[in-house]
C-alpha cells in the first residue's frame, strides 16, 4: 500500500475508464473520424525473437499522428477531450490537506468518511515542521526546521494537544453526545478518507497546481502520489497535460 507523508497517509487506485485513445477519438469525432491502436512492431519483434508469451494488448501504442494530436490539444488548451476519461482514487489525508484538494470542484465528485456515523479512534498527522516565510509572504514556509531540540519540543506540544482532543472526543461520546457534535473538538491534523472520482483533465490541473514548488509541501506529496498512479494509465496524455 503506497504511503504519503507518513505511515497513515495514502493514495490508492480504485478504477479508471478510458485511455489515451479515448482522448484522441473524443477529438476526432468533430470530423466524424475514429482512430485505432497501432502496434509497437519493434517490441513485437523482440518478443517473437525471445519466444516470450504476450498479449496483443501489450503491444498497443498510439500512432505518431495521434500522439501529435494529443500534444496539440494540450498545448492549445482544448481540454474537453481530456474530460472523457475518468479515474477513481481512494485518498487518506489530514483534514487540512483534504481542504486544499477539495477546492478543486470542476470535474470531481467526492464521498468522504463521515464522523456523523463513524466513531473509530482518530489518527493524527505529526508534521515535518517548517519555519515561517522570511520574504514577507503571507503563506507558505521557508524550509524544514533543523533544530532537533525545537523539533522535539514542538512534537511534544502537538501530540499533547492531539491526545487531549481525543480524550475529550471520547468523553463526549461516552456521555451520550451526538457524534456529529463531538467531532467538532478534533483538530485539522486528524486523518480523513474519501473516494475521489475525476476526469483526466481535472486531475491534471490538480497536479500542475498542487505539485508546484510554491504549494504546501504535504499537498505536493499527494499531488506526486496521484501523478504516479495516473501517468502509467494515460502515458501520452498525462505527459502532454503536466509538462
C-alpha positions in Angstrom: 0.0 0.0 0.0 1.6 3.3 -1.1 2.3 5.7 1.8 2.3 9.5 1.6 3.8 11.9 4.1 3.8 9.3 7.0 2.6 5.8 7.8 -1.1 6.7 7.7 -1.4 8.9 4.5 -2.0 7.1 1.2 -3.4 7.3 -2.3 -4.8 4.1 -3.7 -6.0 3.3 -7.2 -9.6 2.1 -7.4 -10.6 2.1 -11.1 -10.4 4.1 -14.3 -12.3 4.4 -17.6 -10.7 5.2 -20.9 -7.2 5.5 -22.3 -5.1 7.8 -24.5 -7.1 6.6 -27.4 -10.3 7.8 -25.7 -8.8 11.3 -25.8 -7.9 11.0 -29.5 -11.3 9.8 -30.6 -13.2 12.3 -28.5 -11.3 14.9 -30.5 -11.6 13.2 -33.9 -15.4 12.8 -33.6 -15.6 16.5 -34.6 -14.7 15.3 -38.1 -16.7 12.1 -37.8 -13.4 10.1 -37.8 -12.0 7.5 -35.4 -8.5 6.1 -34.8 -7.4 2.6 -33.8 -4.4 1.4 -31.8 -1.2 1.0 -33.6 1.2 -1.9 -33.0 4.7 -1.5 -31.4 6.4 -3.5 -34.1 9.9 -3.2 -32.6 8.6 -4.6 -29.3 6.7 -7.3 -31.2 9.9 -8.4 -33.0 11.9 -8.6 -29.7 9.2 -10.7 -28.0 8.9 -13.0 -31.0 12.7 -13.5 -31.2 12.9 -14.2 -27.5 9.9 -16.6 -27.6 8.1 -14.6 -24.9 4.4 -15.1 -24.3 2.5 -11.8 -24.8 -1.0 -10.5 -25.5 -1.8 -8.3 -28.4 -3.0 -5.6 -26.0 0.6 -5.4 -24.6 1.7 -4.1 -27.9 -0.9 -1.3 -28.4 0.5 2.2 -28.8 -0.8 5.4 -30.3 0.2 6.2 -33.8 2.6 9.1 -34.3 -0.2 11.3 -35.7 -2.4 10.6 -32.7 0.4 11.4 -30.3 0.9 14.7 -32.1 -2.8 15.4 -31.8 -2.8 14.9 -28.1 0.2 17.3 -27.8 -1.7 19.9 -29.9 -4.8 19.6 -27.8 -2.9 20.1 -24.6 -0.8 22.9 -25.9 -3.8 24.9 -27.1 -5.9 24.1 -24.0 -8.6 22.1 -25.9 -9.5 20.4 -22.6 -12.8 18.7 -23.4 -11.3 15.5 -25.0 -9.3 15.0 -21.8 -12.6 15.2 -19.7 -13.9 11.9 -21.0 -11.5 9.5 -19.2 -12.3 9.1 -15.5 -10.2 8.0 -12.6 -11.3 6.9 -9.1 -8.9 7.1 -6.2 -9.2 6.4 -2.5 -7.3 9.0 -0.6 -6.4 9.2 3.1 -5.1 12.6 4.2 -5.2 15.1 7.1 -8.2 17.4 7.1 -6.1 20.4 6.1 -4.8 18.6 3.0 -8.3 17.5 2.1 -9.5 21.1 2.4 -6.9 22.2 -0.2 -7.7 19.4 -2.6 -11.4 19.9 -2.3 -11.0 23.4 -3.6 -10.8 21.7 -7.0 -14.5 21.2 -7.7 -14.9 21.2 -11.5 -14.7 17.7 -12.9 -14.7 16.0 -9.5 -17.1 14.0 -7.2 -16.1 13.1 -3.7 -17.6 10.9 -1.0 -15.9 11.2 2.4 -15.9 9.2 5.6 -18.3 10.9 8.0 -17.9 11.2 11.7 -21.6 11.7 12.0 -21.7 7.9 11.7 -18.2 6.6 12.4 -16.6 6.9 15.9 -13.4 4.9 15.4 -10.2 6.2 17.0 -8.8 9.2 15.2 -5.4 9.1 13.6 -3.2 12.2 13.5 -0.5 13.5 11.3 2.6 14.8 13.1 4.1 17.5 10.8 7.6 17.7 9.5 8.0 21.1 11.0 8.8 24.1 8.7 9.7 27.6 9.6 7.6 30.7 8.8 8.3 32.5 5.5 11.0 35.2 5.6 10.3 37.1 2.4 7.1 38.9 3.5 4.8 36.2 2.1 1.5 35.7 3.9 1.6 31.9 3.3 4.0 29.1 2.8 7.2 28.4 4.6 10.9 29.0 4.4 12.1 25.4 4.8 12.2 22.5 7.2 13.2 23.1 10.8 16.8 22.0 11.5 17.0 22.4 15.3 16.3 18.9 16.8 15.6 20.3 20.2 12.9 22.6 18.9 11.6 19.9 16.7 11.2 17.5 19.6 9.5 20.2 21.7 7.0 21.0 19.0 6.3 17.3 18.6 5.6 17.0 22.3 3.3 20.0 22.4 1.5 18.9 19.3 1.0 15.3 20.4 -0.1 16.5 23.9 -2.8 18.7 22.2 -3.9 15.9 19.9 -4.2 13.3 22.7 -6.2 15.8 24.8 -8.6 16.3 21.9 -9.1 12.6 21.5 -9.7 12.2 25.2 -12.4 14.9 25.2 -13.9 13.4 22.0 -14.2 10.0 23.6 -15.5 11.6 26.8 -18.3 13.4 24.9 -19.2 10.2 23.1 -19.2 8.2 26.3 -21.6 10.7 27.9 -24.0 10.4 25.0 -23.2 13.5 22.9 -24.1 13.0 19.2 -21.1 12.1 17.1 -21.9 14.9 14.7 -21.2 17.4 17.5 -18.4 15.5 19.3 -16.3 15.6 16.2 -16.0 19.3 16.4 -13.3 19.0 19.1 -11.0 17.2 16.7 -8.3 19.4 15.1 -7.1 19.9 11.5 -4.4 17.2 11.8 -6.8 14.3 12.1 -7.0 11.9 9.1 -10.0 11.5 6.9 -10.6 9.3 3.8 -12.6 9.8 0.6 -13.3 8.4 -2.8 -12.3 10.9 -5.4 -13.6 10.5 -9.0 -12.5 13.0 -11.6 -11.7 13.5 -15.2 -8.2 13.2 -16.6 -8.2 17.0 -17.3 -9.3 17.7 -13.7 -6.6 15.6 -12.1 -4.0 17.1 -14.4 -5.0 20.6 -13.2 -4.7 19.4 -9.5 -1.2 18.0 -10.1 0.0 21.0 -12.0 -1.1 23.5 -9.4 -0.6 21.4 -6.2 2.7 19.9 -7.5 4.2 23.3 -7.9 7.1 24.2 -5.7 5.1 27.0 -4.1 2.3 24.7 -2.9 2.3 23.4 0.6 4.7 20.5 1.0 2.2 17.9 2.2 -0.1 18.7 -0.7 2.9 18.5 -3.1 3.5 15.0 -1.8 -0.2 14.0 -2.5 0.0 15.5 -6.0 3.1 13.4 -6.7 1.4 10.3 -5.5 -1.7 11.0 -7.6 0.5 11.6 -10.7 2.4 8.4 -10.1 -0.8 6.4 -10.3 -2.3 8.2 -13.3 0.8 8.5 -15.5 1.0 4.8 -16.5 -2.7 4.7 -17.3 -2.6 7.6 -19.7 1.1 7.9 -20.6 0.8 10.2 -23.7 -2.0 12.4 -22.4 -0.6 12.8 -18.9 2.8 13.9 -20.2 1.2 16.4 -22.5 -1.0 17.8 -19.8 1.5 18.1 -17.0 4.8 19.2 -18.6 
